[in-house]
């Protein structure tokens, strides 16, 4: 069923190399003031077919702002964007409060209505553009600090605030330092 709420505003597409970007399919409330500058923004990118309730555990575990890039194949673009918007509408409001979502797809013919419409008519062999998705997502970050993460990484409570304090301390002394976060896999049989 079509709903006006999920309509796609084609005037907002941007060109990035051979890709089209639709920014701010969802816009974080945290980005509306300058306090975000001192936070750490989590940058995550996923394929559209992984956008489901499974991603919520990661989003719920992160206390700070999130910039989220969803990549889609270059066929049925409008339909897929509407589906992304519909899926996001079912996310809890406290997750949407910190979440900015952008959409990326490949197009060598530009990002105007006609070009995208023609893409909708063709089926393409789709390869996930991991590097492009990550790099474009970083362009939308409004904070001083960035953490790029895989889509399944779950953070311990208070992680963002502790890392923020560490980053301020370390980067004041050594501004060209990259802070690396170790990750661990957890056995699914371990009880909390």
C-alpha positions as a Markdown table, in Angstrom:
| # | Residue | x | y | z |
|---|---|---|---|---|
| 1 | Unk | 0.0 | 0.0 | 0.0 |
| 2 | Unk | 1.4 | 3.4 | -1.0 |
| 3 | Unk | 1.6 | 6.1 | 1.7 |
| 4 | Unk | 2.4 | 9.7 | 1.0 |
| 5 | Unk | 4.6 | 9.6 | 4.2 |
| 6 | Unk | 7.1 | 7.4 | 2.3 |
| 7 | Unk | 7.3 | 9.5 | -0.8 |
| 8 | Unk | 10.8 | 10.1 | -2.2 |
| 9 | Unk | 11.9 | 13.8 | -2.7 |
| 10 | Unk | 14.0 | 13.4 | -5.8 |
| 11 | Unk | 15.3 | 17.0 | -5.6 |
| 12 | Unk | 17.5 | 16.0 | -2.7 |
| 13 | Unk | 19.8 | 13.5 | -4.5 |
| 14 | Unk | 23.5 | 14.4 | -4.7 |
| 15 | Unk | 26.1 | 13.0 | -7.1 |
| 16 | Unk | 29.2 | 11.4 | -5.6 |
| 17 | Unk | 31.5 | 10.0 | -8.3 |
| 18 | Unk | 29.4 | 7.3 | -10.0 |
| 19 | Unk | 26.9 | 7.2 | -7.2 |
| 20 | Unk | 23.7 | 8.9 | -6.1 |
| 21 | Unk | 23.2 | 9.8 | -2.4 |
| 22 | Unk | 19.9 | 10.6 | -0.8 |
| 23 | Unk | 20.8 | 12.3 | 2.5 |
| 24 | Unk | 18.7 | 12.3 | 5.6 |
| 25 | Unk | 16.0 | 9.8 | 4.9 |
| 26 | Unk | 15.9 | 10.0 | 8.7 |
| 27 | Unk | 17.4 | 13.0 | 10.5 |
| 28 | Unk | 18.8 | 12.7 | 14.1 |
| 29 | Unk | 17.5 | 15.2 | 16.7 |
| 30 | Unk | 21.1 | 15.2 | 18.1 |
| 31 | Unk | 22.3 | 17.1 | 15.0 |
| 32 | Unk | 20.1 | 20.1 | 15.8 |
| 33 | Unk | 22.5 | 21.7 | 18.2 |
| 34 | Unk | 26.2 | 22.2 | 18.5 |
| 35 | Unk | 26.6 | 19.9 | 21.5 |
| 36 | Unk | 27.1 | 17.1 | 19.0 |
| 37 | Unk | 30.5 | 18.4 | 18.1 |
| 38 | Unk | 32.1 | 17.0 | 21.2 |
| 39 | Unk | 30.5 | 13.6 | 20.8 |
| 40 | Unk | 31.6 | 10.5 | 19.0 |
| 41 | Unk | 29.5 | 9.6 | 16.0 |
| 42 | Unk | 29.1 | 6.0 | 15.1 |
| 43 | Unk | 29.4 | 5.4 | 11.4 |
| 44 | Unk | 27.7 | 2.2 | 10.1 |
| 45 | Unk | 27.0 | 1.1 | 6.6 |
| 46 | Unk | 24.8 | -1.9 | 5.5 |
| 47 | Unk | 23.1 | -3.3 | 2.5 |
| 48 | Unk | 19.4 | -2.6 | 2.3 |
| 49 | Unk | 18.5 | -6.3 | 2.8 |
| 50 | Unk | 20.2 | -6.2 | 6.2 |
| 51 | Unk | 18.0 | -3.3 | 7.4 |
| 52 | Unk | 15.7 | -5.1 | 9.9 |
| 53 | Unk | 15.2 | -5.5 | 13.6 |
| 54 | Unk | 18.6 | -7.3 | 14.0 |
| 55 | Unk | 20.4 | -3.9 | 13.6 |
| 56 | Unk | 18.5 | -2.5 | 16.6 |
| 57 | Unk | 20.7 | -4.2 | 19.2 |
| 58 | Unk | 23.7 | -2.3 | 17.9 |
| 59 | Unk | 21.8 | 1.0 | 17.6 |
| 60 | Unk | 20.3 | 0.6 | 21.1 |
| 61 | Unk | 23.8 | -0.1 | 22.6 |
| 62 | Unk | 25.3 | 3.2 | 21.3 |
| 63 | Unk | 24.6 | 6.3 | 23.4 |
| 64 | Unk | 25.8 | 8.9 | 20.9 |
| 65 | Unk | 24.8 | 10.0 | 17.4 |
| 66 | Unk | 24.8 | 7.5 | 14.5 |
| 67 | Unk | 25.3 | 8.1 | 10.8 |
| 68 | Unk | 23.9 | 5.2 | 8.9 |
| 69 | Unk | 24.5 | 4.6 | 5.2 |
| 70 | Unk | 22.1 | 2.1 | 3.5 |
| 71 | Unk | 23.3 | 0.9 | 0.1 |
| 72 | Unk | 20.8 | -0.3 | -2.5 |
| 73 | Unk | 21.1 | -1.9 | -6.0 |
| 74 | Unk | 20.4 | 0.5 | -8.9 |
| 75 | Unk | 17.1 | -1.2 | -9.8 |
| 76 | Unk | 13.8 | -0.3 | -8.2 |
| 77 | Unk | 15.4 | 2.6 | -6.5 |
| 78 | Unk | 12.2 | 4.4 | -5.4 |
| 79 | Unk | 10.6 | 1.3 | -4.2 |
| 80 | Unk | 13.6 | 0.4 | -2.1 |
| 81 | Unk | 13.8 | 3.9 | -0.6 |
| 82 | Unk | 10.2 | 3.7 | 0.4 |
| 83 | Unk | 10.8 | 0.3 | 2.0 |
| 84 | Unk | 13.7 | 1.8 | 4.0 |
| 85 | Unk | 11.5 | 4.6 | 5.2 |
| 86 | Unk | 8.8 | 2.2 | 6.2 |
| 87 | Unk | 11.2 | 0.0 | 8.1 |
| 88 | Unk | 12.7 | 3.0 | 9.9 |
| 89 | Unk | 9.2 | 4.1 | 10.9 |
| 90 | Unk | 8.9 | 0.9 | 13.1 |
| 91 | Unk | 12.2 | 1.7 | 15.0 |
| 92 | Unk | 11.8 | 3.0 | 18.6 |
| 93 | Unk | 11.7 | 6.8 | 18.9 |
| 94 | Unk | 14.8 | 6.7 | 21.2 |
| 95 | Unk | 16.8 | 5.1 | 18.4 |
| 96 | Unk | 15.5 | 7.5 | 15.7 |
| 97 | Unk | 16.4 | 10.4 | 18.0 |
| 98 | Unk | 20.1 | 9.6 | 17.5 |
| 99 | Unk | 20.0 | 8.1 | 14.0 |
| 100 | Unk | 20.6 | 9.9 | 10.7 |
| 101 | Unk | 20.1 | 7.6 | 7.7 |
| 102 | Unk | 21.3 | 8.1 | 4.1 |
| 103 | Unk | 20.9 | 6.0 | 1.0 |
| 104 | Unk | 23.6 | 5.3 | -1.7 |
| 105 | Unk | 23.3 | 3.6 | -5.1 |
| 106 | Unk | 25.4 | 3.4 | -8.3 |
| 107 | Unk | 24.5 | 5.5 | -11.3 |
| 108 | Unk | 26.7 | 6.6 | -14.2 |
| 109 | Unk | 23.9 | 8.6 | -15.7 |
| 110 | Unk | 23.4 | 11.1 | -12.9 |
| 111 | Unk | 20.8 | 11.5 | -10.2 |
| 112 | Unk | 17.9 | 13.3 | -11.9 |
| 113 | Unk | 14.4 | 11.9 | -12.1 |
| 114 | Unk | 14.8 | 10.6 | -15.6 |
| 115 | Unk | 18.1 | 8.9 | -14.9 |
| 116 | Unk | 16.9 | 7.3 | -11.7 |
| 117 | Unk | 13.7 | 6.2 | -13.5 |
| 118 | Unk | 15.7 | 4.5 | -16.2 |
| 119 | Unk | 17.7 | 2.7 | -13.5 |
| 120 | Unk | 14.4 | 1.4 | -12.2 |
| 121 | Unk | 13.9 | -0.4 | -15.5 |
| 122 | Unk | 17.2 | -2.3 | -15.5 |
| 123 | Unk | 18.4 | -5.1 | -13.4 |
| 124 | Unk | 22.0 | -4.9 | -12.5 |
| 125 | Unk | 24.6 | -7.2 | -11.1 |
| 126 | Unk | 25.1 | -5.5 | -7.8 |
| 127 | Unk | 28.4 | -5.3 | -5.8 |
| 128 | Unk | 28.3 | -3.9 | -2.3 |
| 129 | Unk | 30.4 | -0.6 | -2.4 |
| 130 | Unk | 31.8 | -0.9 | 1.2 |
| 131 | Unk | 34.5 | 1.8 | 0.8 |
| 132 | Unk | 32.3 | 4.3 | -0.9 |
| 133 | Unk | 29.5 | 3.7 | 1.6 |
| 134 | Unk | 31.9 | 4.3 | 4.5 |
| 135 | Unk | 33.5 | 7.4 | 3.0 |
| 136 | Unk | 30.2 | 9.0 | 2.0 |
| 137 | Unk | 28.7 | 8.3 | 5.4 |
| 138 | Unk | 31.7 | 10.1 | 7.0 |
| 139 | Unk | 30.9 | 13.2 | 5.0 |
| 140 | Unk | 27.6 | 13.6 | 7.0 |
| 141 | Unk | 29.3 | 13.4 | 10.4 |
| 142 | Unk | 29.0 | 16.6 | 12.4 |
| 143 | Unk | 31.0 | 15.6 | 15.5 |
| 144 | Unk | 34.8 | 16.0 | 16.1 |
| 145 | Unk | 35.2 | 12.2 | 16.7 |
| 146 | Unk | 34.1 | 9.3 | 14.5 |
| 147 | Unk | 34.0 | 5.5 | 15.2 |
| 148 | Unk | 33.6 | 3.4 | 12.1 |
| 149 | Unk | 32.0 | 0.0 | 13.0 |
| 150 | Unk | 30.8 | -3.2 | 11.5 |
| 151 | Unk | 27.0 | -3.6 | 11.6 |
| 152 | Unk | 27.0 | -6.3 | 14.2 |
| 153 | Unk | 29.2 | -4.7 | 16.9 |
| 154 | Unk | 27.4 | -4.2 | 20.2 |
| 155 | Unk | 28.8 | -1.7 | 22.7 |
| 156 | Unk | 29.0 | -1.9 | 26.5 |
| 157 | Unk | 27.0 | 0.6 | 28.5 |
| 158 | Unk | 28.5 | 4.0 | 28.7 |
| 159 | Unk | 31.1 | 3.2 | 26.0 |
| 160 | Unk | 30.7 | 6.5 | 24.0 |
| 161 | Unk | 31.1 | 8.8 | 27.0 |
| 162 | Unk | 34.2 | 6.8 | 28.3 |
| 163 | Unk | 35.8 | 6.8 | 24.8 |
| 164 | Unk | 35.0 | 10.6 | 24.4 |
| 165 | Unk | 36.9 | 11.3 | 27.6 |
| 166 | Unk | 39.8 | 9.1 | 26.4 |
| 167 | Unk | 39.8 | 10.7 | 23.0 |
| 168 | Unk | 39.9 | 14.3 | 24.4 |
| 169 | Unk | 42.8 | 13.3 | 26.7 |
| 170 | Unk | 44.9 | 11.4 | 24.2 |
| 171 | Unk | 44.2 | 13.7 | 21.2 |
| 172 | Unk | 45.0 | 16.8 | 23.1 |
| 173 | Unk | 48.5 | 15.5 | 23.7 |
| 174 | Unk | 48.9 | 13.7 | 20.3 |
| 175 | Unk | 46.5 | 15.2 | 17.8 |
| 176 | Unk | 47.5 | 12.9 | 14.9 |
| 177 | Unk | 46.7 | 9.7 | 16.9 |
| 178 | Unk | 44.2 | 7.1 | 15.7 |
| 179 | Unk | 42.5 | 5.3 | 18.6 |
| 180 | Unk | 41.7 | 1.7 | 17.8 |
| 181 | Unk | 39.0 | -0.3 | 19.6 |
| 182 | Unk | 39.5 | -4.0 | 20.0 |
| 183 | Unk | 36.5 | -6.2 | 19.3 |
| 184 | Unk | 35.7 | -9.6 | 20.7 |
| 185 | Unk | 33.3 | -12.2 | 19.5 |
| 186 | Unk | 30.9 | -13.5 | 22.1 |
| 187 | Unk | 29.8 | -17.1 | 22.2 |
| 188 | Unk | 26.0 | -17.2 | 21.8 |
| 189 | Unk | 25.6 | -19.7 | 24.7 |
| 190 | Unk | 27.1 | -17.3 | 27.3 |
| 191 | Unk | 24.4 | -15.9 | 29.6 |
| 192 | Unk | 24.5 | -12.2 | 30.5 |
